[in-house]
């Protein structure tokens, strides 16, 4: 344990100085300790090492020595020792090298194998020697015990203070620190209060975190956030996680909570030791103090919110799940009368007919057979009638509440925009005061504040325009006649239930409000279903329902499709006919798209002759558009345009079928090399007749004007025959 342990072999190797501080705060504030550690390089020189042989490792400044995770400097030092290139390791004390015996004894073993010395403020030690190793081992044990004692003292003080509800660790948005010790108060900013209260009000209406978030996005409302306690509040569009945290945080229910999470160490797939944070159930929280501070909701409401969110994300076997858009009204509350499991919804057929089925036997007995599979239309109708009859006395009261909700629901979003305008006005005035307080000579600061002022004024103008737009679009108040109509609807809930404006979500919410569970029993092969309604409150109602008997329906292709194929087969092959039918949205008797094979099968079944182009004469009057373009010497696009203009004649067997152009001798005579007298270009014809181009084309189509097409020369175009005594538009009107 003296300097005499240093030999010439040690001096031939390098001297390594290891420097570490536990936290960045210590690096910044405890600089004297850092200076003492860097001074160890001078001690290495005094022990006989040259400056070029001394290596200072300070990669681990600001990292804890409790483990080697993330300590690249310690890993580098250990590797150099293992390679036998280090003569001595210098550290201010053992705790700088390692704070746990596992890492410390590994380093001692390596130093003993490679004949490496270890030095600290007390002396120099050789790990090969028993006495030196004993002293180093005791120092490592004391270092680990010291860390445990420090942690126990700190954790004990923190837990004791948290048990009294006086440990202040920052609060979520909507709360600020009061003047008293650990006092928590609601943020005095009305805009922040209104935004948070809107979250709880909308959840009470929608019952879904996602729908609350979608409401904020649809209304274009921003939400306050704060990156940390000393940061300023900024207003940005909310995220789903922000809304979820607001609804699930017990702080908003007036509760003080400590110890909701626990940090655990584990070994990952690669063998590395990592740390993770695990959320604890409420029964394992260290501290839970009710009514510690004012809350936005009470504790009972908070628990109801948690139960509803849990049922939305993790449905129980007897119900739950978020309300979906499907037409099966008992989604989430229907259970099987045989095995007690929750019924699943299914949608089948071209019309997506709803139904319920249970896979209890498949799950338990391994059979490919379910307990039941039944349609939902009749069951839903029976349940809806029972619920509407039960709540009929509350119809008028619900109608009155609906009229009030109609007038006040929009005001909540409008109030958010009014507060946004006030917030933007305050920001603009604050920047203006800063701008005017700057000395005129300080142009650098003044220009920056001027830009900020203009930006705040632009934001204020945008907020005012949006508020004016919202006020203009505000729903008008109900008139007396409309109020009377609403009350009339309240007396007839069946009319409201079947109204087109009543969405499926509202129907499901109403059923869940009244019913706890619907037990469905429908034996296979029978034609009756037994329904047991368990109402909220414990009452039961039983309903016997007759199921429809299945009928063997004859599958047959529609007659209009057969007739259409009969007409198309005279002029087109099967592949073309299939394309025409698909473009018209026609399907087979089984709901499939047509193809060449299916069209051929239908033709053969109904004995419809097949189209044979060889049997048609080559000089037929009806030709395809491509053939017509070849005959007339123009492009196919020009033929399409002439069809629209009526310059040439064509026909279709049915909409979507290929065009057939009628090529006659009169049609051929319309295409000549030179224009005869009295045939003028389209522009001159429009001027001389005093009508528009479309009118000229319409007269050509009706036969009131003669037209030809010049296909010689560079100006290939229509020529219209106009005589001097051609009547004008005014003459036609007279």
ABEGO torsion letter per residue (X at the ends): XBAAABBAAAAABBBBBBBBBABAAAAAABAAAAAAAAAAAAAAAAAGBBAAABBBBAAABGBBAABABGBAAAAAAAAAAAAGABABBBBABAAAABABAAAAAAAAAAAAAAGBBBBBAAEBBBAABAAAAAAAAAAAAAAAAAAAAAAAAAAAAAAAAAAAGABBAEBBBGBBBBABBGBBBBBABAAAAAAAAAAAAAAAAAGBAAAAAAAAAAAGBBBBBBABAABBBBBBBBBAAAAAAAAABAAAAGBBBBGABBBBBBBBAAGBBBBBBBBBBAAABABBBBGABBBABBAAAAAAAAAAAAAAABBBAAEEEBBBABABAABGABBBAAAGBBBBBBBBEAAGBBBBBBAAAAAAAGBBBBABBBBAAAAAAAAAAAAAAAAAAAAAAAAAAAAAAAAAAAAAAAAAAAAAAAAAAAAAAAAAAAAAABBAABAAAAAAAAAAAAAAAAAAAAAAAAAAAAAAABBBBBBAAAAAAAAAAAABAAAAAABAABBAAAAAAAAAAABABBBBBBBBGBABBBBBBBBBGGBBBBBBBBBBBBBBBBBBBBAAAAAAAAAAAAABBAAAAAAAAAAAGBBBAAGBBBBAAAAAAAAAAAGBBBBBAAABBAABABBBAAAAAAAAGBBAAAAAAAAAAGABBBBBABBGBBBBBBBBAAAAAABBABBBBGBBBAAAAAAAAGBBAAAAAAAAAAGABBBBBBABEABBBBBBBBBAABBBAAAAAX
